[in-house]
Amino acid sequence: FISTISHEFRTPLTSILSSTELLQKYGQKWDEDKFGEHVDRTKRAVEYLVRLLEDVLTINRTESGKIGFNPTLINLKDICKEVIEESFSQAKDNHKFAFKYNLRRKEFTLDSNLLKFILVNLIVNEFKYSPNGGEIKFIVSGNKKNIFFTISDQGMGITNSEKPFVYDNFFRSKNSADIPGTGLGLSIVKRSVELHHGSVNFISKPKAGTTFKVSLP
């Protein structure tokens, strides 16, 4: 774990150091676009480090039993709309998004913080791992016992050999090397689902998309 996290921190820190040195040396000579390019590069690296640190701390809290499960009565439809708005930072012009709320009820007893983490991570992943665009679907349905959240894309998919490892800490599929990520999101999603005493499953085919289905009681 320490070896992996050291590597994950080293790469963005090297990027920050490199850009800072270039700005110090050439910043006054560059035009606004060139200067802004390195400022943006530094900001992206810092944002990645912040996400990584938050994810590592969350993993630590779940493993030590310190993460809370605090269900309250929430308006689920409103939460879903908040999640969609937050996730759209990763959307591109060639993405289409479809949301369907197929429940009569709007109010349920769930942990809103954990639920937001589950849904934001899954929806953001659908955008990120569909670099060529396509339709992203988010469907909320259910029965008398469970609520189902189905999130699907038409993206790069997951190979059969990699499927057993998707929930492992720091696991990144080979075809996602150029896509920013900590490799911790799905691990925390699974733990957050389990704290609800629910389940999460997926089906996926390479180059044909992925569908995640979360079931919460």
Number of C-alpha atoms within 10 A of each C-alpha: 8 7 7 11 14 10 11 18 15 13 12 19 15 12 17 19 12 15 20 17 12 12 18 10 10 12 17 10 10 11 9 10 9 13 17 14 12 19 15 12 16 20 13 16 19 16 12 18 19 12 16 20 15 12 18 19 13 17 19 13 13 16 11 9 9 10 16 13 14 13 15 12 11 15 15 20 17 12 17 20 12 13 20 19 11 14 19 14 10 13 19 15 7 11 17 14 14 11 14 12 16 11 14 8 10 12 13 15 13 19 18 18 14 22 20 19 16 22 22 22 16 24 25 18 21 30 27 20 20 24 16 13 19 19 18 23 18 23 18 19 15 17 9 6 8 13 17 19 19 22 23 24 27 25 25 21 22 23 15 11 8 12 14 9 13 17 18 15 18 20 17 19 16 10 13 13 9 7 11 12 18 20 19 21 26 20 18 23 23 18 21 24 19 13 18 18 11 17 17 17 11 14 14 20 15 14 13 13 21 23 20 18 18 22 19 19 16
